[in-house]
């Protein structure tokens, strides 16, 4: 760069600098007043939307540009950022980009991008200002149907986010191309033929609603993008409506005491069948995470073998689940939680009429999540069954 060109560049910059100072001074007289509420309404900014660091709070919309003469103060952020190109464009085009720092309290830069956010943040109001807040130590919500099959008198409707996208006649249900680790077309056909009545729903995909931090609900496609595929996999294992821990950060794991029992023998019910059911109970509850002040069951799609029992309703019961249930019950009560729904304090810990996996519920009364860990040791009538709760204690 020549010496004369460098000199001209400095003069241009200084001229722009002093021009901006003068314009900024006049801006207090000429600028239109804005606040977070008015800006979000005027420019369709979705409050409650999940965003990451660097995302625009405008979504896919174009940047907001306003007449320069009535919004002179907005050039100040270009000045302080030494955005020479932006200032030249403003002065040459007569429009200036909206300065979001004038209506934001935190987490938003002058161009409307989220900043300083670690993890999935969300847009919100802070008084009369806009803000983007980072996630709390824990974020949880409840799984809700996002894509379902609804039984009709002629077949099924495929419904996504409340809208019918396809109607399938009865003879075509067996050809539906829907499956997961937990269901396939045979499952759907059996549901239609034996379990469903007109209006019944079979959930294919789950979204999230009722967030702990009051952010907006999200549909199924957004769950893995915002909170990861692990959340999708976890939610798929549990009944629709279960509380799901979506995010956790800045915590320390603290293990509670271990509680255990042995399978024992009740040959009249078949000890081999009882062992299978004891292991199925462990499978149903191991790894269950219950968010703060929430209630959860065990996993869905867990099946138990039935043994003849004249004293049971219907003449049969899933014997063998009670030893495992006693271990879970003892760990839960030792944590200070109430008696799980569907259990008693007796030797026969599971009440008749409750599915040992999805029918029993445990309520976490702590202000932090807990994880249920269950495992077995050995086999046969001497098999040990154990349960331990892990606390997610916040560090702050």
Secondary structure, DSSP 8 states (H G I E B T S, - for coil): --HHHHHHHHHHHHHHHHHHHHHHHHHHHH-----HHHHHHHTT--TT-EE-TT-BTTTTS---EEESTT-GGGGHHHHHTT-HHHHHHHHHHSEEE--GGGTEEESB-TTSBB-S--SSEEEEEETTEEEEE---SEEEEEEEEEEEEEE-SSEEEEEETTEEEEEEEGGGGGG-----SS--HHHHHHIIIII--TT-EEEEEEEEES-TT----B-HHHHHHHH-HHHHHHHHHB-TT-EEEEEE-SEEEEEEEEEEEE----GGG-HHHHHHHHHHHHHHHTTEEE-TTEEEE-BSS-----EE-TTSGGGEE-TTHHHHHHHHHHHHHHTT----BTB-SSSS-B-TTS-TTTT-EEEE-SSS-EEEEEEEES-GGG-EEEEEEEEEEE--
